[in-house]
Amino acid sequence: MGMKRVLHAAIGVAIAVAAMPAAAWDGTATGKISQINGVGGLGGAPGNYDIRVYLAGQSTICPGAVDPTWGYINVSDPNYKGLLAMLLTAQASGKTVTLYTNKDSTGYCQIAYMAVMT
């Protein structure tokens, strides 16, 4: 009987934790990647919104941002290479992605999390 309660409590906590990140994002947008722009050293990289991502049919990736039409990742971001690989693979294969963004301190949309649909 005690083990059953522990299991139910653990499931309840897991569900609550899984639901929490959804409320933490400033923006969520789903679509196919229509454009990826890269900023080089003479353009201000690293740290100048190095890789900018646009989604087809989405005019707003992050509501209320300085430019809400794109989200970005910087070379200095944790897991930059993994996210870049996901973005390029999704675009090349025509997969749908969901981008979860947060406004940074300057008001632009930083990609914090992404999912690629099958």
C-alpha positions as CSV (number, residue, x, y, z in Angstrom):
1,M,0.0,0.0,0.0
2,G,2.8,2.5,0.9
3,M,4.6,1.7,-2.4
4,K,1.5,2.5,-4.4
5,R,1.2,5.9,-2.7
6,V,4.9,6.6,-3.4
7,L,4.4,5.7,-7.1
8,H,1.3,7.9,-7.4
9,A,3.1,10.8,-5.7
10,A,6.1,10.4,-8.1
11,I,3.8,10.3,-11.1
12,G,2.1,13.5,-9.9
13,V,5.4,15.3,-9.4
14,A,6.6,14.2,-12.8
15,I,3.5,15.5,-14.5
16,A,3.7,18.8,-12.6
17,V,7.4,19.3,-13.5
18,A,6.7,18.4,-17.1
19,A,4.0,21.0,-17.3
20,M,6.0,23.8,-15.7
21,P,8.4,24.7,-18.6
22,A,5.5,25.4,-21.0
23,A,4.6,28.5,-18.9
24,A,8.2,29.6,-18.7
25,W,8.6,30.6,-22.4
26,D,8.0,34.1,-23.8
27,G,7.1,32.6,-27.2
28,T,6.3,29.3,-28.8
29,A,6.1,28.9,-32.6
30,T,5.7,25.9,-34.8
31,G,6.4,25.6,-38.5
32,K,9.0,24.7,-41.1
33,I,12.2,26.6,-41.2
34,S,12.0,29.1,-44.1
35,Q,15.3,30.8,-43.6
36,I,18.5,30.6,-41.5
37,N,20.9,33.6,-41.4
38,G,24.4,33.5,-40.0
39,V,26.5,36.4,-38.8
40,G,30.2,36.3,-39.3
41,G,33.1,38.1,-37.5
42,L,32.8,41.3,-39.5
43,G,29.1,41.3,-38.8
44,G,29.6,41.4,-35.1
45,A,29.8,37.7,-34.2
46,P,30.2,36.1,-31.8
47,G,27.3,37.3,-29.7
48,N,25.4,39.3,-32.3
49,Y,22.4,36.9,-32.7
50,D,24.8,34.7,-34.6
51,I,22.3,32.2,-36.1
52,R,18.8,33.7,-36.9
53,V,15.9,31.4,-37.6
54,Y,12.7,32.3,-39.4
55,L,9.6,30.0,-39.7
56,A,7.4,29.8,-42.7
57,G,3.9,31.3,-42.0
58,Q,5.0,32.7,-38.7
59,S,5.1,36.5,-38.4
60,T,5.7,36.2,-34.6
61,I,8.1,33.8,-32.9
62,C,8.3,35.8,-29.7
63,P,5.5,38.3,-29.0
64,G,6.6,41.7,-27.8
65,A,10.2,41.3,-29.0
66,V,12.2,44.0,-30.7
67,D,12.0,41.9,-33.9
68,P,9.5,39.1,-33.3
69,T,9.9,37.5,-36.7
70,W,13.1,35.5,-35.8
71,G,14.7,33.6,-33.0
72,Y,18.4,33.2,-32.5
73,I,21.2,31.2,-31.0
74,N,24.7,32.4,-30.3
75,V,28.0,30.5,-30.6
76,S,28.5,31.0,-26.9
77,D,25.2,29.4,-26.0
78,P,25.3,26.0,-24.2
79,N,24.6,23.2,-26.7
80,Y,25.1,25.5,-29.6
81,K,26.4,22.8,-31.9
82,G,23.6,20.5,-31.1
83,L,20.9,23.1,-31.7
84,L,22.5,24.2,-34.9
85,A,22.7,20.6,-36.1
86,M,19.0,20.1,-35.3
87,L,18.1,23.4,-37.1
88,L,20.0,22.6,-40.3
89,T,18.8,19.0,-40.4
90,A,15.2,20.0,-39.9
91,Q,15.5,22.6,-42.7
92,A,17.2,20.2,-45.1
93,S,14.7,17.5,-44.5
94,G,11.6,19.7,-44.5
95,K,10.6,18.8,-40.9
96,T,8.4,20.9,-38.7
97,V,9.9,22.4,-35.6
98,T,8.6,24.0,-32.5
99,L,10.8,26.8,-31.1
100,Y,10.5,27.9,-27.5
101,T,12.0,31.4,-27.0
102,N,12.7,33.8,-24.3
103,K,13.3,37.6,-24.7
104,D,16.9,38.4,-23.8
105,S,17.9,41.6,-21.9
106,T,17.9,43.6,-25.2
107,G,14.5,42.4,-26.2
108,Y,15.3,39.8,-28.9
109,C,14.1,36.2,-29.0
110,Q,16.7,33.7,-27.9
111,I,15.9,30.0,-28.7
112,A,15.9,28.2,-25.4
113,Y,14.5,24.9,-26.5
114,M,13.4,23.2,-29.7
115,A,11.6,20.1,-30.9
116,V,11.7,18.5,-34.3
117,M,8.6,16.6,-35.4
118,T,8.7,13.3,-37.3
